[in-house]
């Protein structure tokens, strides 16, 4: 973007040093390829599969890292993914997609680490540094990430040091964002008022910032960096963009969005934003209001995305109630009435989720992740034949293939299709290569179960031996995994019986 062009030397770096081969690898963006991933990401985001949407946005940014709308949309999906409470950071499936050594790949990994932990300003600083090494104009991205990083770091008295703000200052400077560079530099000066070199550097940048704000720098024309004279409007923009909002700030932002919704009741952006903000604050009253806002938005606009988000709230509330009932039952194991109540509540929850996901599958028939989620619920209810149908469709989908094959094998095992279960789980393990992560461990445990069943059904001692060997390998890798030590003893007994 011309508004944020970096001041680079002849080598192409922003700090005057010789660029590495990775940083100047002749990267050529391909917006057409990026657009395909962005379109898919939007559809997946709208289906509320935020985990997969995060991956797709980043895959699009791999082809065009300077696409600002792609960055903003990635961050929106990441926020929604973390709000779901399913993870505390990037998942292994997300990370494995971005293991390259190019400057762009390193930027994407840094972006993923920060986007899923937006309060971690140090991760955001690494994303800014990675963006600065890409051989294309990333000034606007650096400015956008940096605003959020600076707002949090400035209030972190324990971890933030002078060097962090000096780094921020120079990154902002390279991006042509002199006002923010001065802000970061001034914080650094407050931490060390004896650093005359830093004081002089900030003074020079302050002069450049004044020229830019006065319109002497042609980069100041247009764009979101133009001089905003309305202080109230500036504060509102800052509060809206803040990653971590105080309780008072969140209250003000929500009230503004309520007013905007009254003025623009059919605006999908306003409906979606108010719903997200209410979920972010998350009181029971907020959840009820968010549900009403989203359902009303669906009725007015026929945008199914809003109904799905309302359904997500409904399921979240139901899950919370079930957890309370189950916890109460666990604390009172002798109370048969409570045990029955807990089982009934769990069953009712799964039925609710099946109804929700069945409707989503109907509205988004090409989204295989939704079929996978529906299949999991069918499996929980013991509807194995229905579950097989969904898992077979989802077993080759990116990001969920291993899990889908694991569940497919479990369905076959429940249906006593032993050879089908064995072939499915072996294929899934083979597709993982040398990976030794949690999913591979789960798959190997699944193969052990299949082989044990095969050994018992067919009195096959070789199958029992292989199952026992797998149990031993799993125990060596993770001794406390599930009931593996007990299972290994049982398999040893089975082998001895079959030998006789």
C-alpha positions as CSV (number, residue, x, y, z in Angstrom):
1,X,0.0,0.0,0.0
2,X,1.4,3.4,-1.0
3,X,0.2,4.9,2.3
4,X,2.6,2.8,4.3
5,X,5.6,2.2,2.0
6,X,8.7,1.1,4.0
7,X,11.9,3.2,3.7
8,X,14.3,0.5,2.5
9,X,17.9,0.7,1.5
10,X,19.2,-0.8,-1.8
11,X,19.3,-4.3,-0.2
12,X,15.6,-4.1,0.6
13,X,15.7,-4.0,4.4
14,X,14.2,-1.5,6.8
15,X,17.2,-1.4,9.2
16,X,20.0,-0.7,6.7
17,X,21.5,-4.2,7.2
18,X,22.2,-6.7,4.4
19,X,19.0,-8.7,3.8
20,X,19.1,-12.4,4.2
21,X,18.3,-14.7,1.3
22,X,15.0,-15.7,3.0
23,X,13.9,-12.1,3.5
24,X,14.6,-11.2,-0.1
25,X,13.6,-14.3,-1.8
26,X,12.0,-12.6,-4.8
27,X,8.5,-13.2,-3.4
28,X,5.8,-12.6,-5.9
29,X,2.3,-12.3,-4.6
30,X,-0.6,-14.0,-6.4
31,X,-3.9,-12.2,-5.5
32,X,-5.9,-14.5,-7.7
33,X,-4.9,-17.6,-5.7
34,X,-5.2,-15.7,-2.5
35,X,-8.8,-14.7,-3.4
36,X,-9.8,-18.4,-3.8
37,X,-8.7,-19.2,-0.3
38,X,-10.3,-16.0,1.1
39,X,-13.7,-16.9,-0.5
40,X,-13.5,-20.4,1.0
41,X,-12.4,-18.9,4.4
42,X,-15.4,-16.6,4.4
43,X,-17.8,-19.5,3.7
44,X,-16.2,-21.6,6.5
45,X,-16.3,-18.6,8.9
46,X,-20.0,-18.0,8.1
47,X,-20.6,-21.7,9.0
48,X,-19.0,-20.9,12.4
49,X,-16.1,-23.3,11.9
50,X,-13.7,-20.7,13.0
51,X,-10.7,-23.1,13.6
52,X,-10.6,-24.1,10.0
53,X,-11.4,-20.5,8.8
54,X,-8.2,-19.3,10.6
55,X,-6.1,-21.8,8.6
56,X,-7.8,-20.8,5.3
57,X,-7.3,-17.0,5.8
58,X,-3.6,-17.7,6.5
59,X,-3.3,-19.9,3.4
60,X,-4.7,-17.0,1.4
61,X,-2.3,-14.6,3.0
62,X,0.6,-16.9,2.0
63,X,-0.2,-15.9,-1.6
64,X,-0.8,-12.2,-0.8
65,X,0.4,-11.2,2.7
66,X,-0.3,-7.5,1.9
67,X,-4.0,-8.0,1.6
68,X,-5.3,-6.0,4.5
69,X,-8.9,-7.4,4.4
70,X,-7.4,-10.9,4.6
71,X,-5.5,-9.9,7.8
72,X,-8.5,-8.3,9.4
73,X,-10.7,-11.3,8.6
74,X,-8.1,-13.7,9.9
75,X,-8.1,-11.8,13.2
76,X,-11.9,-11.9,13.4
77,X,-12.0,-15.6,12.8
78,X,-9.2,-16.1,15.4
79,X,-11.1,-14.0,18.0
80,X,-14.3,-16.1,17.4
81,X,-12.3,-19.3,17.6
82,X,-10.8,-18.4,21.0
83,X,-14.1,-17.1,22.3
84,X,-15.5,-20.6,21.7
85,X,-13.2,-21.9,24.5
86,X,-12.1,-24.9,22.5
87,X,-8.4,-24.0,22.7
88,X,-6.0,-21.6,24.5
89,X,-3.8,-21.1,21.5
90,X,-3.1,-22.4,18.0
91,X,-3.9,-26.1,17.5
92,X,-1.3,-28.6,16.1
93,X,-3.4,-29.0,13.0
94,X,-3.3,-25.3,12.4
95,X,0.5,-25.0,13.0
96,X,1.4,-28.0,10.8
97,X,0.2,-26.0,7.7
98,X,2.8,-23.3,8.1
99,X,6.2,-25.0,8.7
100,X,8.1,-23.4,5.8
101,X,11.3,-21.4,6.2
102,X,10.5,-18.5,3.9
103,X,9.9,-15.0,5.3
104,X,6.2,-15.3,4.5
105,X,5.8,-18.6,6.2
106,X,7.6,-17.3,9.3
107,X,5.2,-14.3,9.3
108,X,2.2,-16.6,9.0
109,X,3.4,-18.7,12.0
110,X,4.0,-15.5,14.0
111,X,0.6,-14.2,13.0
112,X,-1.1,-17.5,14.1
113,X,0.6,-17.4,17.5
114,X,-0.4,-13.8,18.1
115,X,-3.9,-14.0,16.5
116,X,-4.9,-16.9,18.8
117,X,-3.3,-15.1,21.8
118,X,-4.1,-11.4,21.1
119,X,-3.3,-10.3,24.7
120,X,0.3,-11.6,24.2
121,X,1.8,-8.4,22.9
122,X,5.3,-10.1,22.6
123,X,3.8,-12.5,20.1
124,X,2.4,-9.5,18.2
125,X,5.8,-7.8,18.2
126,X,7.3,-10.9,16.6
127,X,4.6,-10.8,14.0
128,X,5.5,-7.2,13.2
129,X,9.2,-8.1,12.9
130,X,8.4,-11.0,10.6
131,X,6.2,-8.8,8.5
132,X,9.1,-6.3,8.2
133,X,11.3,-9.0,6.6
134,X,8.9,-9.8,3.7
135,X,10.0,-8.6,0.4
136,X,6.9,-6.6,-0.3
137,X,5.2,-3.6,1.2
138,X,3.8,-4.6,4.6
139,X,3.7,-1.1,6.1
140,X,-0.1,-1.1,6.7
141,X,0.0,-4.5,8.3
142,X,2.8,-3.5,10.6
143,X,0.9,-0.3,11.6
144,X,-2.4,-2.3,12.2
145,X,-0.7,-5.0,14.3
146,X,1.5,-2.4,16.1
147,X,-1.4,-0.3,17.3
148,X,-2.8,-3.3,19.2
149,X,0.6,-4.3,20.5
150,X,1.5,-0.9,21.7
151,X,-1.9,-0.4,23.5
152,X,-1.3,-3.6,25.6
153,X,2.5,-3.3,26.1
154,X,2.2,0.3,27.4
155,X,0.2,-1.1,30.3
156,X,2.4,-4.1,31.0
157,X,4.7,-2.7,33.7
158,X,6.1,-6.2,34.5
159,X,7.3,-7.5,31.2
160,X,7.6,-4.5,28.9
161,X,11.2,-3.1,28.7
162,X,12.8,-0.1,27.0
163,X,14.2,-2.3,24.2
164,X,10.7,-3.5,23.4
165,X,9.5,0.0,22.8
166,X,12.6,0.9,20.8
167,X,11.9,-2.1,18.5
168,X,8.3,-0.9,18.2
169,X,9.4,2.6,17.4
170,X,11.7,1.5,14.6
171,X,9.1,-0.9,13.1
172,X,6.6,1.9,13.1
173,X,9.2,4.2,11.5
174,X,10.0,1.6,8.8
175,X,6.2,1.4,8.1
176,X,6.1,5.2,7.8
177,X,3.8,5.5,10.8
178,X,5.7,8.3,12.6
179,X,3.1,9.3,15.1
180,X,3.0,5.8,16.6
181,X,6.8,5.6,16.3
182,X,7.0,8.7,18.5
183,X,4.5,7.3,21.0
184,X,6.6,4.1,21.4
185,X,9.8,6.1,21.6
186,X,8.5,8.4,24.3
187,X,7.6,5.4,26.4
188,X,11.1,4.1,26.0
189,X,12.5,7.5,27.0
190,X,10.4,7.5,30.2
191,X,12.0,4.2,31.1
192,X,15.5,5.5,30.5
193,X,15.8,9.3,30.5
194,X,19.7,9.1,30.2
195,X,19.6,7.6,26.7
196,X,20.5,10.7,24.7
197,X,20.7,8.8,21.4
198,X,17.1,7.6,21.8
199,X,16.0,11.1,22.8
200,X,17.5,12.6,19.6
201,X,16.0,9.8,17.5
202,X,12.5,10.5,18.8
203,X,12.9,14.2,18.4
204,X,13.8,13.7,14.7
205,X,10.8,11.4,14.2
206,X,8.5,13.9,16.0
207,X,9.4,16.4,13.3
208,X,8.6,13.9,10.6
209,X,5.3,13.1,12.3
210,X,4.4,16.9,12.3
211,X,5.2,17.2,8.6
212,X,3.1,14.1,7.8
213,X,0.2,15.3,9.9
214,X,0.3,18.7,8.2
215,X,0.0,17.2,4.8
216,X,3.6,17.8,3.7
217,X,4.2,14.1,3.3
218,X,2.1,12.9,0.4
219,X,1.6,9.5,2.1
220,X,-0.7,11.2,4.6
221,X,-3.4,11.8,1.9
222,X,-6.4,9.5,2.1
223,X,-6.5,6.1,3.8
224,X,-7.1,5.4,7.5
225,X,-4.0,7.3,8.5
226,X,-5.3,10.7,7.4
227,X,-5.5,13.4,10.0
228,X,-8.5,12.8,12.1
229,X,-9.6,16.0,13.8
230,X,-12.6,14.8,15.7
231,X,-11.1,13.6,19.0
232,X,-14.3,11.9,20.1
233,X,-14.4,9.9,16.8
234,X,-10.7,9.0,17.3
235,X,-11.4,7.7,20.8
236,X,-14.3,5.6,19.5
237,X,-12.1,4.1,16.7
238,X,-9.4,3.3,19.3
239,X,-11.9,1.6,21.6
240,X,-13.5,-0.4,18.8
241,X,-10.1,-1.7,17.7
242,X,-8.7,-2.5,21.2
243,X,-7.8,-6.2,21.6
244,X,-8.3,-6.2,25.3
245,X,-11.1,-3.9,26.5
246,X,-11.7,-2.7,30.0
247,X,-15.2,-3.3,31.5
248,X,-16.0,0.5,31.0
249,X,-14.7,0.5,27.4
250,X,-16.7,-2.6,26.6
251,X,-19.8,-1.0,28.0
252,X,-19.4,2.1,25.9
253,X,-18.7,0.1,22.7
254,X,-21.8,-2.1,23.3
255,X,-24.0,0.9,23.9
256,X,-22.7,2.6,20.7
257,X,-23.4,-0.6,18.7
258,X,-27.0,-0.8,20.2
259,X,-27.6,2.7,19.0
260,X,-26.2,1.9,15.5
261,X,-28.4,-1.2,15.3
262,X,-31.5,1.0,16.0
263,X,-30.4,3.3,13.2
264,X,-29.4,0.4,10.8
265,X,-31.4,-2.6,11.8
266,X,-30.6,-4.5,8.6
267,X,-26.9,-3.8,8.5
268,X,-25.2,-7.3,8.8
269,X,-21.9,-5.8,10.1
270,X,-23.7,-4.0,12.9
271,X,-25.8,-7.1,13.8
272,X,-22.7,-9.3,13.8
273,X,-20.5,-6.9,15.8
274,X,-23.1,-6.4,18.5
275,X,-23.6,-10.1,18.8
276,X,-19.9,-10.7,19.1
277,X,-19.4,-7.9,21.7
278,X,-22.2,-9.3,23.9
279,X,-20.8,-12.8,23.7
280,X,-17.4,-11.3,24.6
281,X,-18.7,-9.8,27.8
282,X,-20.6,-13.0,28.4
283,X,-23.0,-12.3,31.2
284,X,-26.3,-14.4,31.2
285,X,-28.2,-11.2,30.3
286,X,-25.7,-10.5,27.4
287,X,-26.1,-14.1,26.1
288,X,-29.9,-13.7,26.1
289,X,-29.7,-10.3,24.3
290,X,-27.1,-11.6,21.8
291,X,-29.5,-14.5,21.0
292,X,-32.4,-12.1,20.4
293,X,-30.2,-9.7,18.3
294,X,-28.9,-12.5,16.1
295,X,-32.3,-14.3,15.6
296,X,-33.9,-10.9,14.8
297,X,-31.1,-10.3,12.4
298,X,-31.7,-13.6,10.7
299,X,-35.4,-12.9,10.4
300,X,-34.8,-9.5,8.8
301,X,-31.9,-10.4,6.5
302,X,-32.3,-14.1,5.9
303,X,-28.6,-14.4,6.6
304,X,-28.2,-17.9,8.0
305,X,-24.9,-17.0,9.6
306,X,-26.8,-15.2,12.3
307,X,-29.0,-18.1,13.1
308,X,-25.9,-20.3,13.5
309,X,-24.3,-17.9,15.9
310,X,-27.5,-17.8,17.9
311,X,-27.5,-21.6,17.9
312,X,-23.9,-21.5,19.2
313,X,-25.1,-19.4,22.1
314,X,-27.9,-21.8,22.8
315,X,-25.5,-24.8,22.8
316,X,-23.0,-23.0,25.0
317,X,-25.7,-22.3,27.6
318,X,-26.9,-25.9,27.4
319,X,-23.4,-27.3,27.8
320,X,-22.8,-25.1,30.9
321,X,-26.0,-26.3,32.5
322,X,-25.1,-30.0,31.8
323,X,-21.6,-29.5,33.2
324,X,-23.2,-28.3,36.5
325,X,-25.5,-31.3,36.6
326,X,-22.7,-33.7,35.9
327,X,-20.4,-32.1,38.5
328,X,-23.2,-32.4,41.0
329,X,-23.7,-36.1,40.1
330,X,-20.0,-36.8,40.4
331,X,-19.9,-35.2,43.8
332,X,-22.8,-37.5,45.0
333,X,-22.1,-40.9,43.4
334,X,-24.7,-42.6,45.7
335,X,-27.5,-40.4,44.6
336,X,-29.2,-42.5,41.9
337,X,-31.7,-39.8,41.0
338,X,-28.8,-37.3,40.3
339,X,-27.0,-40.0,38.2
340,X,-30.2,-40.5,36.1
341,X,-30.6,-36.7,35.8
342,X,-27.0,-36.3,34.6
343,X,-27.4,-39.0,31.9
344,X,-30.7,-37.6,30.7
345,X,-29.2,-34.1,30.5
346,X,-26.2,-35.3,28.5
347,X,-28.5,-37.2,26.1
348,X,-30.7,-34.1,25.7
349,X,-27.6,-31.9,24.9
350,X,-26.4,-34.3,22.2
351,X,-29.9,-34.3,20.7
352,X,-29.9,-30.5,20.6
353,X,-26.5,-30.5,19.0
354,X,-27.6,-33.1,16.4
355,X,-30.6,-30.9,15.5
356,X,-28.3,-27.8,15.2
357,X,-25.6,-29.4,13.1
358,X,-28.1,-31.2,10.8
359,X,-29.6,-27.9,9.9
360,X,-26.1,-26.4,9.3
361,X,-25.2,-29.3,7.0
362,X,-28.5,-28.7,5.1
363,X,-27.6,-25.1,4.6
364,X,-23.9,-25.6,3.9
365,X,-23.8,-29.0,2.1
366,X,-20.2,-28.6,0.8
367,X,-18.7,-27.8,4.3
368,X,-17.2,-31.1,5.3
369,X,-16.3,-29.9,8.8
370,X,-20.0,-29.6,9.6
371,X,-20.5,-33.2,8.4
372,X,-17.7,-34.2,10.7
373,X,-19.2,-32.4,13.7
374,X,-22.6,-34.0,13.0
375,X,-21.0,-37.4,12.7
376,X,-19.4,-37.1,16.1
377,X,-22.8,-36.4,17.7
378,X,-24.4,-39.4,15.8
379,X,-21.5,-41.5,17.1
380,X,-22.2,-40.4,20.7
381,X,-25.9,-41.4,20.3
382,X,-25.0,-44.8,18.9
383,X,-26.3,-44.0,15.4
384,X,-23.2,-45.6,13.9
385,X,-24.5,-46.2,10.4
386,X,-25.5,-42.5,10.1
387,X,-22.2,-41.5,11.5
388,X,-20.3,-43.6,9.0
389,X,-21.9,-41.7,6.2
390,X,-20.7,-38.4,7.5
391,X,-17.2,-39.5,8.4
392,X,-16.7,-41.1,5.0
393,X,-17.5,-37.7,3.4
394,X,-15.2,-35.8,5.8
395,X,-12.2,-38.3,5.9
396,X,-10.2,-36.5,3.2
397,X,-10.9,-32.9,4.3
398,X,-7.9,-30.7,5.2
399,X,-7.4,-30.3,8.9
400,X,-9.9,-32.9,10.1
401,X,-8.9,-36.0,8.0
402,X,-7.1,-37.8,10.9
403,X,-10.0,-37.3,13.4
404,X,-12.6,-38.3,10.8
405,X,-10.8,-41.5,10.0
406,X,-10.4,-42.3,13.7
407,X,-14.1,-42.0,14.3
408,X,-14.9,-43.9,11.1
409,X,-12.8,-46.8,12.3
410,X,-14.5,-46.6,15.7
411,X,-17.9,-46.8,13.9
412,X,-16.8,-49.8,11.9
413,X,-15.6,-51.5,15.1
414,X,-19.0,-50.8,16.8
415,X,-20.7,-52.4,13.8
416,X,-18.3,-55.4,14.0
417,X,-16.8,-54.5,10.6
418,X,-13.3,-55.5,11.8
419,X,-11.4,-55.5,8.6
420,X,-12.9,-52.2,7.5
421,X,-12.0,-50.7,10.9
422,X,-8.4,-52.0,10.6
423,X,-7.9,-50.7,7.1
424,X,-9.3,-47.3,7.9
425,X,-7.1,-46.7,11.0
426,X,-4.0,-48.1,9.3
427,X,-4.5,-45.7,6.4
428,X,-4.9,-42.8,8.9
429,X,-1.7,-43.7,10.7
430,X,0.2,-44.0,7.4
431,X,-1.0,-40.5,6.3
432,X,0.5,-39.0,9.5
433,X,4.1,-40.0,8.4
434,X,6.6,-39.5,11.2
435,X,4.2,-37.4,13.3
436,X,4.1,-38.5,16.9
437,X,1.6,-36.0,18.3
438,X,-1.6,-36.6,20.2
439,X,-3.7,-37.5,17.2
440,X,-1.2,-40.1,16.1
441,X,-1.2,-41.5,19.6
442,X,-5.0,-41.7,19.6
443,X,-5.0,-43.5,16.2
444,X,-2.4,-46.1,17.4
445,X,-4.6,-46.7,20.5
446,X,-7.5,-47.1,18.2
447,X,-5.6,-49.7,16.1
448,X,-4.7,-51.5,19.3
449,X,-8.4,-51.8,20.1
450,X,-9.3,-53.0,16.6
451,X,-6.6,-55.6,16.7
452,X,-7.7,-56.8,20.2
453,X,-11.2,-57.3,18.9
454,X,-9.9,-59.1,15.8
455,X,-7.8,-61.4,18.0
456,X,-10.8,-62.2,20.2
457,X,-13.3,-62.7,17.3
458,X,-10.9,-64.8,15.2
459,X,-8.6,-66.2,17.9
460,X,-5.8,-64.6,15.9
461,X,-2.6,-64.7,18.0
462,X,-0.7,-62.5,15.6
463,X,-3.3,-59.8,15.9
464,X,-3.1,-60.0,19.7
465,X,0.7,-59.8,19.6
466,X,0.6,-56.7,17.4
467,X,-2.0,-55.1,19.8
468,X,0.2,-55.9,22.8
469,X,3.3,-54.4,21.0
470,X,1.3,-51.3,20.2
471,X,0.3,-51.0,23.9
472,X,3.9,-51.3,24.9
473,X,5.0,-48.6,22.4
474,X,2.2,-46.2,23.6
475,X,3.2,-46.8,27.3
476,X,6.9,-46.0,26.4
477,X,5.8,-42.8,24.7
478,X,3.3,-41.7,27.4
479,X,3.0,-44.0,30.4
480,X,-0.1,-42.4,31.8
481,X,-2.0,-42.4,28.5
482,X,-5.6,-43.5,29.2
483,X,-5.7,-47.1,30.7
484,X,-2.7,-48.2,28.6
485,X,-0.8,-50.1,31.3
486,X,-3.9,-52.1,32.3
487,X,-4.7,-52.8,28.6
488,X,-1.2,-54.1,28.0
489,X,-1.5,-56.6,30.9
490,X,-4.9,-57.7,29.5
491,X,-3.3,-58.2,26.0
492,X,-0.4,-60.2,27.5
493,X,-3.0,-62.5,29.1
494,X,-4.9,-62.7,25.8
495,X,-1.7,-63.6,23.9
496,X,-0.9,-66.4,26.4
497,X,-4.4,-67.8,26.1
498,X,-4.4,-67.8,22.4
499,X,-0.9,-69.5,22.3
500,X,-2.4,-72.4,24.3
